[in-house]
Amino acid sequence: MALPLVVGVDGSDACLLAVDWAVDEAARHDLPLRLVHASLWERFEGAAPSTDPERPLEQVLAQRIVAAAADRAERRNPDVKVTTDIIPEDPAAALLHEGDGAFALVTGSHGRGFLKEMFLGSVGLTVAARAHGPVVVVRGDRAGLAGRHGRILLGLSDAEIGVEAMRFAFHEADVRGCALDVVRTGRRTASGAGGERVPADEQAGADPSAAPGASLDDLIAEHPRVRTHRTVIHGTAGKVLVDRSAAADLVIIGTRRGTGRFGLPLGQPGHTLLRHAQCPVAVVPQRPGATASA
C-alpha cells in the first residue's frame, strides 16, 4: 500500500493553500492524502462558545478544521482518497511522528492565531530540521503553486547530504514531466566574479564537496525523460536559490537528520528558503549510510 501524503492543517489560509498543493501532488503520485490537525487544547485563541455541552469546545473547533480541509480536498479532486485525524499533542511533535510513515509531510508557510508570525520558528523549522522523511513547506506565488513553470530546482552544496534530495528531485521531475535544474553553489574562487554562472562541465576548481558527479550521472541515466541542466554558481546558496525559485515550481535541498535543537541542521540556505522562496520548498533529509556514489 502506498505511503500517504500527510498535511498538517490548522484552519489558516496558508494551510488551505497547502491542502490544495498536496491534493495535486497526491494525484500526480497516485497517493492517499491524510489530513492531520494537532494542538495542545489550552492554546486555542478566539474560540466561539460551544453549542454542545457534551463535547469540549476545542474538540468542536478541531473537527470543523479537519472537516473544512477534507471538503476542500474533495472539491479539488474527488479521485484522491482522503482521511483525517485529530491529535491532542504539540503540533511539531505530532507532525514529526506522522512524517515517519509518510511519503512526505506538507505544511503551510505559517500558522493561525498566536502562531501566525512565529510558525517557522516554533513549528515549521522544527519539522523541517528534524523529520526523518521529506518535508514540503508550501509558499510562493500563484505560478509556482500551480506548477506553471515546468521546472524544478535542486540546490546542491554538500555531497554528503545531497543523495536523497537528488533522488527525490529526479522522481518529482519525472512524474511531473518537467525540466530539472541542478544548481551547485559554493564559495567564489579567486578568478570568479560574484554571482557568476559557469557551466558544470567547464568549471575548474569547484569545491569537490559540491560535485557528487557519479550519483548525479547515474540518476540522469535512470531518468532519460527528465531534461537536466547543470550549473555551478559562485555565491551565497540561500540568495542564489531564492532568486532562481522565481522560475521554479519546487525547490529541493538536502539536510542532515536533525539530532540537536530545532532549526540548527538546516543551515543558512534552508532558513533563507523557508522564509523567502517564491515557490514551495522541499527539505529532504539524508539517510544514514547513503553516499554520493550510491
PyMOL commands that set and color helices and strands:
alter all, ss='L'
color gray80, all
select helices_A, chain A and resi 13-29+41-43+57-76+91-99+113-115+119-130+142-146+159-161+163-176+200-202+208-210+213-222+237-247+264-276
alter helices_A, ss='H'
color red, helices_A
select strands_A, chain A and resi 5-8+33-38+82-87+104-108+135-138+151-156+179-186+197-199+228-234+250-256+281-286
alter strands_A, ss='S'
color yellow, strands_A
deselect
rebuild
show_as cartoon
